[in-house]
């Protein structure tokens, strides 16, 4: 069994796991969102979409209660940690609250879910630059879990913007708003040194350039790690 934190159209891997017979508990940020509805429409009754904000302890507790009630005491086969946000900007120009939000979701969200899932699972983690810290946590977790026969895999997909929703207009607008806040909060010294054009690079750049157009390779890696990963 698997709980997957749904993001960026990687629901294809969930549908594949459902097709091959897994019971799938898919954590979604908004269970009534278009993505969640599409996921449920393309899957069987074995797939359950659960409201899951990884920064919200009550969401996680409710998910654990639901999974416990529906897993028939079999527990989880694997956990895929994939919740994440992309906060752009340099360390010098990014406000601490934006950095905290990024780490709260990308790193501490993974830790919350991992703690809640229990030890007898395979763990997989996916995401971007802030996940370097998560990689370190996963490496430590791999050593801790090895005596229990539990594998921990780290999947680092690279550039898949065109294959996901990360460059959709709604998300691009959020990114631009964050960059505008960075500019507003910057000191005069930082503004003078970098200039507004430098800040705009983060929000105006088309990240789909030279990007993979299909998530299939990532999906294959996720499924392989779940079925065969003992690293």
N, C-alpha and C positions, 0 to 999 in steps of 0.2 A: 504494500500500500504506500501511497505517496501523498504528501501535502506539498503543493507547489504555489509559491507566491507569484501570482499572475502579473505580467507587465510586458508592454511593448509587443503585442501580438505573438508572443511565444506560446499562445494557446495551442498552436499546431502540435507541439510536443505533448501537451495534455491529451489532445484528441487521439494522438497516436497511442499513447499509453492506455487510454480507454479502449481503443480498438483491439489491443492485444490482450485485454482482460484485466488490467489493473483497476482497483477501486481508487479513484482520484479525488482528493480533497483540495480544491483550488482556492487559495486565498486571493481575494480581489479587494481593491481599495473601496470600490462602490459596487455592491452586489446588483444594483439596478442599472449599471452603466451599459452602454452599447456593446462593449467588449464582453462583459459578463453574459449578457443575453445571447450574443452570437456564440459564445463558448457552449452554453447550455443547449442551444438549438442544434449544435453539430455533434453532440455527444449523447451517450446512453444514460440510463439512470444510475450507472456506477459512478458518474462524475458529479460531485457536489461543489457548488460555488459558495464560499463562505466569506462574509465580510471580515476583512483583516487589515487593519491599519497597524503596522508592526511597531508603531510608537505608542500604541494604546493597549495597556495591560488587560483591560476588560475585553477587548476584541480577541486577544490571544486566549484568554481563559475560556471565553465562549466557544472558540474554535476547538480547543482541547476537549471541552465537554461534549461537543457535537461529535468529534472524531471518536472519542471513547465510547459514546453510545452507539455509534454506527460501525465500529470496527470489530465487534463481536469478540473483544478481548484478544485480538490477534496483534494489536499494536501496528506500528508503521514499518513499512519496508524501507522507505527512504524519505529524505527531506531535501527539497530544492529551494535554496535561499536565493531569490531573484528580485526581491523588492529593492528599488533604488531610485534616486533622483540624480540629475546631472546639474550641479551648480558650477558655473563657469567663472573664471576669474583667477587672478594671481593672489598669493597669500597676502601681499601688501595691500591689495585693493578690495579684498572681499571682507565684508563685515563679519564679525564673530558669530552673529546670530544665523547667518546663512551657512557658515561652516558647521555650526552646531546642528542645524537642521539636517544637513547632508550626512553627518556622522550618526545622528540619531536614527536615521532611516537605514543608511547603507551598512553601517557597522553594528550599532547597538540593537537595531531591529533584528539583524541576523542572530545576535547573541540571545536576545529574548526568545526568539522562535526555537533556537537550538536547545535552550534550557527547558522550554516547555514541552519539546517533543520527546524527551527521555533519551536514554543512551543507546537503545537497541535499534539503531537506524543507520542507513548510509546517508552521508551529508554531501550536498553539492552546493557550491556558491558561485554566482555569476554576477559580474558588473564591471564598473569602470575604475577610474583613477583612485578614488577614495578607498577602493576595495583592496589596495595594497595592505592596509591594516587588517582587513578581513582575511587576506591570504596568510598573514602571520598567525592570526587566530586559528585558521583552518589547519595550518601546519602543526600547531600545538595540539589541536584537537585530534589530528590524525595519530599522533604519538600516544595520546591518552586513550584513544578508542581501540588501537590495534590489539591490546591484550584481550579485548572483548570480542574480537573478530568483526569489528565494524570498520568499513572503509570510508575515507573522507577524500573526495575528489574536488579539485579546483578547475573550473572551466573559464578560460579567458578568451572570449570570442574575437576581440579586436573590433574592427570597424564594420558595423552592421546597421548604420543609421537608415539607409534606404530600405532595409528589410523590416523596419520597425516603425512605431509611431513617434519616435523621439524627435523627428524633424517636422512633425505636423504643426500647422499654424498655431494651434492652441498652446502647444509646448514651447514653440519659438517665442510666442508672446510672453509667456512666463519668464523665459530666459532674458528677454529684452527688458522686462520690468525689473528683474533682479540686477541686471547690469546698470540700469538707470539709478537704482538705489545705491549701488556701489559708487557711482560717480557723485551722487549727491552727498554721500557720507565721507568721501575722500577728503583728505587735507589739501590745502592749497598747494603744498609742496608736491604731493603725489599728482594732483591735476596738472601742475606745471611740467612735471617730468614726463608723464605718460601722454597727456593730451586726450581729448575726447575721442579722436579717431581710433586710438588704441583700444579704448573700452568698447567702442562699437564693433571692433573686429570679433569680439566674443558673441555678440548677439546677431550680427548680420551675415556671418559666414554660413555658406550652405554646406552642412556637414555630410550631405549625401554624396559629395564628390568622391570618387574612388572607393565607394562603399560597396560591400556585397549587397546584392539585391534580393537574396533569399536567405531565410534563417535555417535552411535545411541542415547545414553542417553543424550548427549549434544544437539543433534538435537531435541529430544523430549522436553527438557527444554526450548530451544529457541522458539519452536512453542507454547508451553503452555504459556510462558510469553507473547508472542505477542497476543495470543487470549484471555488470561484470567488474565494477570498480572495487578494488580492495586496497588501493594505494593509500 
